[in-house]
Structure formats: C-alpha cells, structure tokens
C-alpha cells in the first residue's frame, strides 16, 4: 500500500511540474492582427491614474475578477505585472494554483517516503516557491535583454529623427529592426498612439511596465522635449552613449568581483555537499545532528549563519553602477 501511495504522489508531483514548465515556456507571440486587436480592446493595458494593478473595463473581460487569494497576494506583489515582465501569458490565479499543487504534492510525497519527515514543510515550501524563482529568473533575463538593446534603439531613433522621420516612425523602426523584448514594447507604444492614445502617455505606461532606469531617462527626455522643444536626436545620442559607458563599467566591475562571487559560491555550497558525503560514508555519525536536541540546535544555527553569510557576500560583490 505504501508503494502505491509513493508512486501516485510522485506521479502527481512530476505531472504538475511538467505542466507548470509547459505553461511557463509556452510561446505566446501574437500575430500582427492579434496585436492590433489587443491594443484596440486595451487588453493588458494599464491605467494611468490607477496604476498597473487596476486595469480598465476594456482591458479585461467582465468575468475576469481577481479572486480573494490574488487580491491578498497583490498587497505584497503585483503578480500579474510580474508575470507580464517575464513575458509569460499564464494567469495569476493559475500560477498560484500551480505553486500550491507543487508544494502540496511534494510535501505528501516526502511524508510518504518517510525519510526525514520533519523536513516535509521545508520541501513543500521549496517546491511551492520553485515556479516563482523560475519566473523571477525569466524576468531578470528579459529585462537584461531589454537593457542591452536600449542603446541601439536610442541611436536608431536619433538617426531616424535626423533623416526627417517622426518619433512614432522611429519607434516603429525599432520595433521592426530590433529583437524581442524591446521590439514588442516599442511596437505596443506605436500601436497605442495609432489608436489615439497620446504618445507621452503611451511612453509613460511603457516605463511603468518595464522597470529600467535608462528607459525612464528616455521617456523623461521625450516628454520634456515635446513640452519645451530642443534637439531630441542629440539628447538621445547622449543618453545612448551614457548607457554604453555604464555597461562597460558594469562589465569591469563584474570582472573584478568574479573571484569574490566564485569564493562565495564555493563557501555556500561546501557545508551541504560535505554533509551529503559524510552521510553516504557514515550515516550514524551525522545523524546525531538530527536526532540529538543539541545537534538540532546546532544545525538550525548553521542554517541561519549560512543564510546571513549569503546575504553578506551578495552585498559585498553586488556593486551598483
């Protein structure tokens, strides 16, 4: 009977994990017609006065009402915007259900196995947070890709302005010539202003969607230039050159702190790896940490110290540029 329970729990956990990965990696590239229809209906848009977490009536159907769980999570994290910044199309409610299913099935499977049963809550919490960590990694990679493409986009817009094109035409040129995710965001701005939204508002909404400081500089420069006048092409050239220089300094900092980051990774990975090796060689020797009350206290202190050490090392090597 125990074998059947373990097999069923493992099957459910693996099925939930495979389904979650499929939902996260599912491609959602809209066609040109679908993109224009989404902009026309306001799907995925944000409210200028209500913020990104308060979509208008046209931006969501009448039956798309956030549940109690989603409203509670929204107090700490705008999950819809978080998923959108990662380039994922999964709904926030489905994502939370996926996290809960992974945590529940993982905890049940761990209890059914019967090895270190007291660690079941930790295993369940770790599996529940796994999709969130995956989305955070995808979001970080997408925003980094956007930041790398932004200097080229600014220079392309500046050249388009010098050749006599409008700012909207420059945005469309970037959307056609550059890659995702920058092309998608700039194309969305272009389509929004085509359907009557003021260009300043469309740019402000893009800056709210994409938390990039260089993009905020670009939007501020455009808004000020349209209000007071001036040579926008020259301003964009200076912003683009500044961004490129900052990337060069960041690469130099990464090279200089590489040894510290590698040392931190080795120091953080050494205790758990050594614990596994000792358990394989002499299980009774290390089981005192789990069976003896003093050993449990020492293990808890060690875990806390490991976490504090990770934060300290990250603080040291994470130099803002």
Buried (B, 14 or more C-beta within 10 A) or exposed (E): EEEEBBEBBBEBBEEBBEEBEEBBEEEEEEEEEEBBEBBEBBBBBBBEEEEBBEBEEEBBEEEEEBEEEBEEBBEEEBBBBBBBBBBBBBBBBEBBBBBBBBBBBBBBBBBBBEEEEEBBEEBBEBBBBBBBEBBBEBBEEBBEBBBEBBBBBBBBBBBBBEEEBEBBBBBBBBBEEBEBBBBBBBBBBBBBBBEEBEBBBBBBBBBBBBEBEBBBBBBBBBBEBBEEEEEBBEBBBBBBEBBBEBBEEBEEBEEEBEEEBEEBEEEBEEBEEEBEEEBEEEEEEBEEBEEEEEBBEEBEEBEEEBEEBBEEBEEEBEEEE
